[in-house]
Amino acid sequence: FNRKENVSTEYVQHNTIHYARSYINEYFTTSINLEELASSAGYSPSRFRILFRKETGFSPKEYILNKRFSHAKTLLKSTELPITEIASLCGFLDYPQFNKFFNARAGMNPKDFRKENRQSVATVVE
């Protein structure tokens, strides 16, 4: 009986975290209150972080930041949008915050990333 109960509990936890992950995937460009997300999932913030990390390998905050970084790289590579607009579209409050974040992750600022990416694309085309 205990095994069946544990499987059921794990299944519920998996589905709950899957729902939270889907929510983050859809709304990562907005401000997400992790305490409210945890509460809506029926967990305390600390328990939610533990379960989320167990399921995804990342804390909820890390997961959101990874999504934002990936989205920023895609926009920098594939659009002509101003970097300040990309910062906003990726959920950052302002350019300095975005620049600092991007530089820490990529080892270069967004402008240099875009320039370097374009050069490599131009090389491939030639």
DSSP file (Angstrom, degrees, kcal/mol; ACC not computed):
  #  RESIDUE AA STRUCTURE BP1 BP2  ACC     N-H-->O    O-->H-N    N-H-->O    O-->H-N    TCO  KAPPA ALPHA  PHI   PSI    X-CA   Y-CA   Z-CA
    1    1 A F     >        0   0    0      0, 0.0     4,-2.3     0, 0.0     5,-0.2   0.000 360.0 360.0 360.0 -42.5    0.0    0.0    0.0
    2    2 A N  H  >  +     0   0    0      1,-0.2     4,-2.6     2,-0.2     5,-0.2   0.889 360.0  52.6 -62.4 -39.2    2.8    2.4    0.9
    3    3 A R  H  > S+     0   0    0      2,-0.2     4,-2.5     1,-0.2    -1,-0.2   0.937 109.8  48.1 -61.6 -45.6    4.5    1.9   -2.5
    4    4 A K  H  > S+     0   0    0      1,-0.2     4,-2.2     2,-0.2    -1,-0.2   0.898 112.1  49.9 -62.3 -40.3    1.3    2.6   -4.3
    5    5 A E  H  X S+     0   0    0     -4,-2.3     4,-2.4     2,-0.2    -1,-0.2   0.902 110.3  50.0 -65.1 -41.3    0.8    5.8   -2.2
    6    6 A N  H  X S+     0   0    0     -4,-2.6     4,-2.8     2,-0.2    -2,-0.2   0.898 109.9  50.5 -64.4 -40.6    4.3    6.9   -3.0
    7    7 A V  H  X S+     0   0    0     -4,-2.5     4,-2.4     2,-0.2    -1,-0.2   0.921 111.4  48.9 -62.5 -43.3    3.9    6.4   -6.7
    8    8 A S  H  X S+     0   0    0     -4,-2.2     4,-2.3     2,-0.2    -2,-0.2   0.910 111.9  48.3 -63.0 -43.1    0.7    8.4   -6.5
    9    9 A T  H  X S+     0   0    0     -4,-2.4     4,-2.6     2,-0.2    -2,-0.2   0.919 112.2  48.7 -64.1 -44.4    2.4   11.2   -4.6
   10   10 A E  H  X S+     0   0    0     -4,-2.8     4,-2.8     1,-0.2    -2,-0.2   0.888 110.6  51.8 -62.7 -38.8    5.3   11.2   -7.1
   11   11 A Y  H  X S+     0   0    0     -4,-2.4     4,-2.6     2,-0.2    -2,-0.2   0.919 110.8  47.0 -63.4 -45.0    2.9   11.3  -10.0
   12   12 A V  H  X S+     0   0    0     -4,-2.3     4,-2.6     2,-0.2    -2,-0.2   0.924 113.5  48.7 -63.3 -44.7    1.0   14.3   -8.5
   13   13 A Q  H  X S+     0   0    0     -4,-2.6     4,-2.7     2,-0.2     5,-0.3   0.923 111.3  50.4 -61.3 -44.2    4.3   16.1   -7.8
   14   14 A H  H  X S+     0   0    0     -4,-2.8     4,-2.7     1,-0.2    -2,-0.2   0.934 112.8  45.7 -59.3 -47.4    5.5   15.4  -11.3
   15   15 A N  H  X S+     0   0    0     -4,-2.6     4,-2.4     2,-0.2    -1,-0.2   0.888 112.7  50.9 -64.7 -39.2    2.2   16.8  -12.8
   16   16 A T  H  X S+     0   0    0     -4,-2.6     4,-2.2     2,-0.2    -2,-0.2   0.927 113.8  43.4 -64.5 -45.1    2.3   19.8  -10.5
   17   17 A I  H  X S+     0   0    0     -4,-2.7     4,-2.9     2,-0.2    -2,-0.2   0.876 111.4  55.4 -68.6 -37.0    5.9   20.7  -11.5
   18   18 A H  H  X S+     0   0    0     -4,-2.7     4,-2.4    -5,-0.3    -2,-0.2   0.918 109.1  47.5 -60.0 -43.0    5.1   20.0  -15.1
   19   19 A Y  H  X S+     0   0    0     -4,-2.4     4,-2.5     2,-0.2    -2,-0.2   0.929 112.7  48.4 -62.8 -45.7    2.2   22.5  -14.9
   20   20 A A  H  X S+     0   0    0     -4,-2.2     4,-2.5     1,-0.2    -2,-0.2   0.902 111.6  50.3 -61.7 -41.5    4.5   25.1  -13.2
   21   21 A R  H  X S+     0   0    0     -4,-2.9     4,-2.7     2,-0.2    -1,-0.2   0.905 110.0  49.8 -63.8 -42.4    7.2   24.5  -15.8
   22   22 A S  H  X S+     0   0    0     -4,-2.4     4,-1.6     2,-0.2    -2,-0.2   0.900 110.0  51.6 -62.2 -41.3    4.6   25.0  -18.6
   23   23 A Y  H  X S+     0   0    0     -4,-2.5     4,-2.4     1,-0.2     3,-0.3   0.942 111.7  46.3 -60.6 -48.0    3.5   28.2  -17.0
   24   24 A I  H  X S+     0   0    0     -4,-2.5     4,-1.2     1,-0.2    -2,-0.2   0.909 108.7  55.9 -61.6 -42.9    7.1   29.4  -16.8
   25   25 A N  H  < S+     0   0    0     -4,-2.7    -1,-0.2     1,-0.2    -2,-0.2   0.841 114.6  40.1 -58.8 -33.1    7.7   28.4  -20.4
   26   26 A E  H  < S+     0   0    0     -4,-1.6     3,-0.2    -3,-0.3    -1,-0.2   0.847 127.6  29.5 -84.2 -35.2    4.8   30.5  -21.5
   27   27 A Y  H >< S+     0   0    0     -4,-2.4     3,-2.2    -5,-0.2    -2,-0.2   0.127  75.8 119.1-115.9  20.3    5.3   33.6  -19.2
   28   28 A F  T 3< S+     0   0    0     -4,-1.2    -1,-0.2     1,-0.3     4,-0.1   0.713  73.0  62.3 -62.6 -19.6    9.1   33.7  -18.7
   29   29 A T  T 3  S+     0   0    0     -3,-0.2    -1,-0.3    -5,-0.1     2,-0.2   0.511 100.2  65.9 -83.9  -3.3    9.2   37.2  -20.3
   30   30 A T  S <  S-     0   0    0     -3,-2.2     2,-0.6    60,-0.1    -3,-0.0  -0.584 103.2 -82.8-107.7 173.3    7.0   38.6  -17.5
   31   31 A S        -     0   0    0     -2,-0.2     2,-0.6    61,-0.0    -2,-0.1  -0.686  47.0-163.2 -77.3 120.1    7.5   39.0  -13.8
   32   32 A I        -     0   0    0     -2,-0.6     2,-0.9    -4,-0.1     3,-0.1  -0.930  12.5-145.8-110.9 122.5    6.8   35.7  -12.2
   33   33 A N     >  -     0   0    0     -2,-0.6     4,-2.2     1,-0.2     5,-0.2  -0.768   9.8-164.6 -86.2 108.1    6.2   35.6   -8.4
   34   34 A L  H  > S+     0   0    0     -2,-0.9     4,-2.5     1,-0.2     5,-0.2   0.808  86.4  57.2 -67.7 -29.5    7.7   32.3   -7.4
   35   35 A E  H  > S+     0   0    0      2,-0.2     4,-2.4     1,-0.2    -1,-0.2   0.918 109.9  44.9 -65.6 -42.1    5.9   32.4   -4.0
   36   36 A E  H  > S+     0   0    0      2,-0.2     4,-2.7     1,-0.2    -2,-0.2   0.890 112.9  50.9 -67.9 -38.9    2.5   32.7   -5.7
   37   37 A L  H  X S+     0   0    0     -4,-2.2     4,-1.4     2,-0.2    -2,-0.2   0.921 111.6  47.7 -63.7 -43.3    3.5   29.9   -8.2
   38   38 A A  H  X>S+     0   0    0     -4,-2.5     5,-2.7     1,-0.2     4,-0.5   0.922 112.7  49.1 -61.7 -44.8    4.5   27.7   -5.3
   39   39 A S  H ><5S+     0   0    0     -4,-2.4     3,-1.2     1,-0.2    -2,-0.2   0.906 108.9  51.6 -63.3 -42.4    1.3   28.4   -3.5
   40   40 A S  H 3<5S+     0   0    0     -4,-2.7    -1,-0.2     1,-0.3    -2,-0.2   0.792 108.8  52.6 -65.7 -25.6   -0.9   27.7   -6.6
   41   41 A A  H 3<5S-     0   0    0     -4,-1.4    -1,-0.3    -5,-0.2    -2,-0.2   0.559 121.3-111.9 -83.5  -9.0    0.9   24.4   -6.9
   42   42 A G  T <<5S+     0   0    0     -3,-1.2     2,-0.3    -4,-0.5    -3,-0.2   0.711  79.4 108.4  88.7  21.5    0.1   23.7   -3.3
   43   43 A Y  S   <S-     0   0    0     -5,-2.7    -1,-0.3    -6,-0.1    -2,-0.2  -0.882  72.2-107.2-128.2 158.4    3.6   23.8   -1.9
   44   44 A S     >  -     0   0    0     -2,-0.3     4,-2.8     1,-0.1     5,-0.2  -0.467  43.7-107.0 -72.1 157.6    5.6   26.1    0.3
   45   45 A P  H  > S+     0   0    0      0, 0.0     4,-2.3     0, 0.0     5,-0.2   0.892 120.0  48.7 -56.0 -40.6    8.3   28.1   -1.6
   46   46 A S  H  > S+     0   0    0      2,-0.2     4,-1.9     1,-0.2     5,-0.1   0.918 113.3  45.5 -68.9 -41.4   11.1   26.0   -0.2
   47   47 A R  H  > S+     0   0    0      2,-0.2     4,-2.6     1,-0.2     5,-0.2   0.897 112.0  53.3 -66.3 -39.3    9.4   22.6   -1.0
   48   48 A F  H  X S+     0   0    0     -4,-2.8     4,-2.9     1,-0.2     5,-0.2   0.920 107.8  50.3 -60.5 -45.1    8.5   23.9   -4.5
   49   49 A R  H  X S+     0   0    0     -4,-2.3     4,-2.5    -5,-0.2     5,-0.2   0.907 111.2  49.4 -60.3 -41.9   12.1   24.8   -5.2
   50   50 A I  H  X S+     0   0    0     -4,-1.9     4,-2.2     2,-0.2    -2,-0.2   0.942 114.8  43.0 -62.7 -48.2   13.3   21.3   -4.1
   51   51 A L  H  X S+     0   0    0     -4,-2.6     4,-2.1     2,-0.2    -2,-0.2   0.890 114.0  51.3 -66.4 -39.7   10.7   19.5   -6.2
   52   52 A F  H  X S+     0   0    0     -4,-2.9     4,-2.8    -5,-0.2     6,-0.5   0.927 111.6  46.9 -64.6 -44.3   11.3   21.8   -9.2
   53   53 A R  H  X S+     0   0    0     -4,-2.5     4,-2.5    -5,-0.2    -1,-0.2   0.901 111.0  52.5 -63.9 -40.3   15.1   21.2   -9.0
   54   54 A K  H  < S+     0   0    0     -4,-2.2    -1,-0.2    -5,-0.2    -2,-0.2   0.891 116.4  40.0 -60.9 -39.6   14.5   17.5   -8.7
   55   55 A E  H  < S+     0   0    0     -4,-2.1    -2,-0.2    -5,-0.1    -1,-0.2   0.855 132.7  19.9 -78.9 -37.6   12.3   17.5  -11.8
   56   56 A T  H  < S-     0   0    0     -4,-2.8    -3,-0.2     2,-0.3    -2,-0.2   0.662  93.3-120.3-111.0 -20.4   14.3   19.9  -14.0
   57   57 A G  S  < S+     0   0    0     -4,-2.5     2,-0.3    -5,-0.4    -4,-0.2   0.429  87.0  81.6  89.2  -0.7   17.8   20.1  -12.6
   58   58 A F  S    S-     0   0    0     -6,-0.5    -2,-0.3    -9,-0.0    -1,-0.3  -0.950  83.0-111.4-134.1 152.7   17.4   23.8  -12.0
   59   59 A S     >  -     0   0    0     -2,-0.3     4,-2.7     1,-0.1     5,-0.2  -0.433  43.0-106.2 -70.2 160.4   15.9   26.1   -9.4
   60   60 A P  H  > S+     0   0    0      0, 0.0     4,-2.3     0, 0.0     5,-0.2   0.907 122.5  49.9 -56.5 -41.2   12.8   27.9  -10.6
   61   61 A K  H  > S+     0   0    0      2,-0.2     4,-2.6     1,-0.2     5,-0.2   0.928 111.5  47.3 -64.1 -45.4   14.8   31.2  -10.8
   62   62 A E  H  > S+     0   0    0      1,-0.2     4,-2.6     2,-0.2    -1,-0.2   0.903 110.8  53.2 -60.9 -40.9   17.7   29.5  -12.7
   63   63 A Y  H  X S+     0   0    0     -4,-2.7     4,-2.1     2,-0.2    -2,-0.2   0.924 110.4  46.5 -60.4 -46.2   15.1   28.0  -15.1
   64   64 A I  H  X S+     0   0    0     -4,-2.3     4,-2.5     1,-0.2    -2,-0.2   0.933 113.0  49.0 -62.4 -46.7   13.5   31.3  -15.8
   65   65 A L  H  X S+     0   0    0     -4,-2.6     4,-2.5     1,-0.2    -2,-0.2   0.872 109.5  52.4 -63.8 -36.6   16.9   33.0  -16.3
   66   66 A N  H  X S+     0   0    0     -4,-2.6     4,-2.5     2,-0.2    -1,-0.2   0.908 109.9  49.1 -63.1 -41.6   18.0   30.2  -18.7
   67   67 A K  H  X S+     0   0    0     -4,-2.1     4,-2.4     2,-0.2    -2,-0.2   0.918 112.2  48.2 -62.9 -43.7   14.8   30.7  -20.7
   68   68 A R  H  X S+     0   0    0     -4,-2.5     4,-2.6     2,-0.2    -2,-0.2   0.906 112.1  49.0 -64.3 -42.0   15.4   34.5  -20.9
   69   69 A F  H  X S+     0   0    0     -4,-2.5     4,-2.5     2,-0.2    -2,-0.2   0.930 111.9  48.2 -63.7 -45.8   19.0   34.0  -21.9
   70   70 A S  H  X S+     0   0    0     -4,-2.5     4,-2.1     1,-0.2    -2,-0.2   0.911 113.1  48.2 -61.2 -42.9   18.1   31.5  -24.7
   71   71 A H  H  X S+     0   0    0     -4,-2.4     4,-2.6     2,-0.2    -2,-0.2   0.906 110.5  51.8 -64.7 -42.4   15.4   33.8  -25.9
   72   72 A A  H  X S+     0   0    0     -4,-2.6     4,-2.7     1,-0.2     5,-0.2   0.924 109.2  49.6 -60.9 -45.3   17.7   36.8  -25.9
   73   73 A K  H  X S+     0   0    0     -4,-2.5     4,-2.2     1,-0.2    -1,-0.2   0.917 111.1  50.0 -60.6 -43.0   20.3   34.9  -27.9
   74   74 A T  H  X S+     0   0    0     -4,-2.1     4,-2.4     1,-0.2    -2,-0.2   0.929 112.8  45.7 -61.2 -46.1   17.7   33.9  -30.5
   75   75 A L  H  X S+     0   0    0     -4,-2.6     4,-1.7     1,-0.2     6,-0.3   0.890 112.3  51.0 -66.5 -38.9   16.4   37.5  -30.8
   76   76 A L  H  < S+     0   0    0     -4,-2.7    -1,-0.2    -5,-0.2    -2,-0.2   0.882 116.1  42.2 -64.7 -37.1   20.0   38.9  -31.1
   77   77 A K  H  < S+     0   0    0     -4,-2.2    -2,-0.2    -5,-0.2    -1,-0.2   0.860 124.7  31.9 -75.1 -37.1   20.8   36.3  -33.8
   78   78 A S  H  < S+     0   0    0     -4,-2.4     2,-0.3    -5,-0.2    -2,-0.2   0.437 110.7  53.3-111.8  -0.1   17.6   36.5  -35.8
   79   79 A T     <  -     0   0    0     -4,-1.7     0, 0.0    -5,-0.2     0, 0.0  -0.853  60.3-139.1-131.9 168.4   16.2   40.0  -35.6
   80   80 A E        +     0   0    0     -2,-0.3     3,-0.1     2,-0.0    -4,-0.1   0.184  57.9 138.4-104.3  11.7   17.3   43.6  -36.1
   81   81 A L        -     0   0    0     -6,-0.3    -2,-0.1     1,-0.1     5,-0.0  -0.250  64.7 -98.9 -59.0 143.7   15.4   44.8  -33.0
   82   82 A P    >>  -     0   0    0      0, 0.0     4,-2.1     0, 0.0     3,-0.5  -0.344  29.8-121.1 -60.2 146.4   17.3   47.3  -30.8
   83   83 A I  H 3> S+     0   0    0      1,-0.3     4,-2.5     2,-0.2     5,-0.2   0.845 112.8  58.5 -62.0 -33.8   19.0   45.7  -27.9
   84   84 A T  H 3> S+     0   0    0      1,-0.2     4,-1.7     2,-0.2    -1,-0.3   0.883 107.5  47.3 -62.9 -36.2   17.0   47.8  -25.4
   85   85 A E  H <> S+     0   0    0     -3,-0.5     4,-2.8     2,-0.2    -2,-0.2   0.885 109.7  52.7 -70.9 -38.9   13.8   46.3  -26.9
   86   86 A I  H  X S+     0   0    0     -4,-2.1     4,-1.4     2,-0.2    -2,-0.2   0.910 106.3  54.7 -61.5 -41.6   15.2   42.8  -26.8
   87   87 A A  H  <>S+     0   0    0     -4,-2.5     5,-2.4     1,-0.2     3,-0.4   0.934 111.3  44.2 -56.4 -46.8   16.0   43.4  -23.1
   88   88 A S  H ><5S+     0   0    0     -4,-1.7     3,-1.6     1,-0.2    -2,-0.2   0.907 110.7  53.8 -65.3 -43.0   12.4   44.3  -22.5
   89   89 A L  H 3<5S+     0   0    0     -4,-2.8    -1,-0.2     1,-0.3    -2,-0.2   0.720 106.7  54.1 -65.1 -20.7   11.0   41.4  -24.6
   90   90 A C  T 3<5S-     0   0    0     -4,-1.4    -1,-0.3    -3,-0.4    -2,-0.2   0.348 125.1 -99.4 -96.9   5.0   13.1   39.0  -22.4
   91   91 A G  T < 5S+     0   0    0     -3,-1.6     2,-0.3     1,-0.3    -3,-0.2   0.634  75.0 139.1  92.8  14.6   11.7   40.3  -19.2
   92   92 A F      < -     0   0    0     -5,-2.4    -1,-0.3    -6,-0.2    -2,-0.1  -0.710  51.5-138.0 -94.7 146.7   14.4   42.7  -18.0
   93   93 A L  S    S-     0   0    0     -2,-0.3     2,-0.3     1,-0.1    -1,-0.1   0.838  78.7  -8.0 -71.7 -34.3   13.5   46.0  -16.4
   94   94 A D  S  > S-     0   0    0      1,-0.1     4,-1.9    -7,-0.1     5,-0.2  -0.961  72.4 -97.3-156.3 170.9   16.2   48.0  -18.2
   95   95 A Y  H  > S+     0   0    0     -2,-0.3     4,-3.5     1,-0.2     5,-0.3   0.910 115.9  55.4 -63.9 -45.0   19.2   47.7  -20.5
   96   96 A P  H  > S+     0   0    0      0, 0.0     4,-2.4     0, 0.0    -1,-0.2   0.907 109.6  47.8 -57.3 -40.1   21.9   47.9  -17.8
   97   97 A Q  H  > S+     0   0    0      2,-0.2     4,-2.2     1,-0.2    -2,-0.2   0.936 115.6  45.0 -63.4 -45.6   20.3   45.0  -15.9
   98   98 A F  H  X S+     0   0    0     -4,-1.9     4,-3.3     2,-0.2     5,-0.3   0.918 112.3  51.5 -63.6 -45.1   20.1   43.0  -19.2
   99   99 A N  H  X S+     0   0    0     -4,-3.5     4,-2.6     2,-0.2     5,-0.2   0.925 111.5  46.7 -60.2 -46.4   23.6   43.9  -20.2
  100  100 A K  H  X S+     0   0    0     -4,-2.4     4,-2.0    -5,-0.3    -1,-0.2   0.927 115.6  46.1 -62.1 -45.8   25.1   42.8  -16.9
  101  101 A F  H  X S+     0   0    0     -4,-2.2     4,-1.9    -5,-0.2    -2,-0.2   0.944 114.9  46.2 -61.1 -49.9   23.2   39.6  -17.0
  102  102 A F  H  X S+     0   0    0     -4,-3.3     4,-3.4     1,-0.2     6,-0.5   0.906 111.5  51.4 -63.5 -42.6   24.0   38.8  -20.6
  103  103 A N  H  X S+     0   0    0     -4,-2.6     4,-1.9    -5,-0.3    -1,-0.2   0.890 109.2  50.9 -62.0 -40.3   27.7   39.6  -20.1
  104  104 A A  H  < S+     0   0    0     -4,-2.0    -1,-0.2    -5,-0.2    -2,-0.2   0.875 118.5  38.1 -64.9 -37.0   27.9   37.3  -17.1
  105  105 A R  H  < S+     0   0    0     -4,-1.9    -2,-0.2    -5,-0.1    -1,-0.2   0.896 128.5  29.0 -80.7 -43.0   26.3   34.4  -19.0
  106  106 A A  H  < S-     0   0    0     -4,-3.4    -3,-0.2     2,-0.3    -2,-0.2   0.616  96.7-124.1 -98.2 -14.3   27.9   34.9  -22.5
  107  107 A G  S  < S+     0   0    0     -4,-1.9     2,-0.3    -5,-0.4    -4,-0.2   0.629  88.1  62.1  77.4  11.6   31.2   36.5  -21.5
  108  108 A M  S    S-     0   0    0     -6,-0.5    -2,-0.3    -9,-0.1    -1,-0.2  -0.975  91.1 -94.3-158.6 161.0   30.4   39.4  -23.8
  109  109 A N     >  -     0   0    0     -2,-0.3     4,-2.4     1,-0.1     5,-0.2  -0.358  41.2-106.0 -78.1 164.3   27.9   42.1  -24.1
  110  110 A P  H  > S+     0   0    0      0, 0.0     4,-2.6     0, 0.0     5,-0.2   0.855 118.4  55.4 -59.2 -36.7   24.8   41.7  -26.3
  111  111 A K  H  > S+     0   0    0      1,-0.2     4,-2.4     2,-0.2     5,-0.2   0.934 111.0  43.7 -63.0 -45.6   26.1   44.1  -29.0
  112  112 A D  H  > S+     0   0    0      2,-0.2     4,-3.1     1,-0.2     5,-0.2   0.878 111.9  54.3 -66.9 -37.3   29.3   42.1  -29.3
  113  113 A F  H  X S+     0   0    0     -4,-2.4     4,-2.4     2,-0.2    -2,-0.2   0.936 110.8  45.8 -60.0 -46.3   27.4   38.8  -29.3
  114  114 A R  H  X S+     0   0    0     -4,-2.6     4,-2.4     2,-0.2    -2,-0.2   0.931 114.3  48.0 -62.5 -45.9   25.2   40.1  -32.2
  115  115 A K  H  X S+     0   0    0     -4,-2.4     4,-2.1     1,-0.2    -2,-0.2   0.930 113.4  47.0 -61.6 -46.6   28.2   41.3  -34.1
  116  116 A E  H  X S+     0   0    0     -4,-3.1     4,-1.9     1,-0.2    -1,-0.2   0.890 112.2  50.7 -64.2 -39.2   30.2   38.1  -33.6
  117  117 A N  H  X S+     0   0    0     -4,-2.4     4,-2.0    -5,-0.2    -1,-0.2   0.904 109.5  50.0 -66.2 -41.4   27.1   36.0  -34.6
  118  118 A R  H  X S+     0   0    0     -4,-2.4     4,-2.9     1,-0.2    -1,-0.2   0.891 108.3  53.5 -64.3 -39.5   26.6   38.0  -37.8
  119  119 A Q  H  X S+     0   0    0     -4,-2.1     4,-2.1     1,-0.2    -1,-0.2   0.910 109.6  47.5 -63.1 -41.1   30.2   37.7  -38.8
  120  120 A S  H  X S+     0   0    0     -4,-1.9     4,-1.7     2,-0.2    -1,-0.2   0.867 112.4  49.7 -69.4 -33.8   30.0   33.9  -38.4
  121  121 A V  H  X S+     0   0    0     -4,-2.0     4,-2.1     2,-0.2    -2,-0.2   0.922 110.6  50.2 -67.9 -42.5   26.8   33.9  -40.5
  122  122 A A  H  X S+     0   0    0     -4,-2.9     4,-2.1     1,-0.2    -2,-0.2   0.878 109.0  52.4 -62.8 -37.4   28.4   36.0  -43.2
  123  123 A T  H  < S+     0   0    0     -4,-2.1    -1,-0.2     1,-0.2    -2,-0.2   0.895 108.7  49.8 -65.0 -40.2   31.4   33.6  -43.3
  124  124 A V  H  < S+     0   0    0     -4,-1.7    -2,-0.2     1,-0.2    -1,-0.2   0.890 110.3  50.7 -66.2 -39.0   29.1   30.6  -43.7
  125  125 A V  H  <        0   0    0     -4,-2.1    -2,-0.2     1,-0.3    -1,-0.2   0.887 360.0 360.0 -67.6 -39.7   27.2   32.4  -46.6
  126  126 A E     <        0   0    0     -4,-2.1    -1,-0.3    -5,-0.2    -2,-0.2   0.503 360.0 360.0 -67.4 360.0   30.4   33.3  -48.5
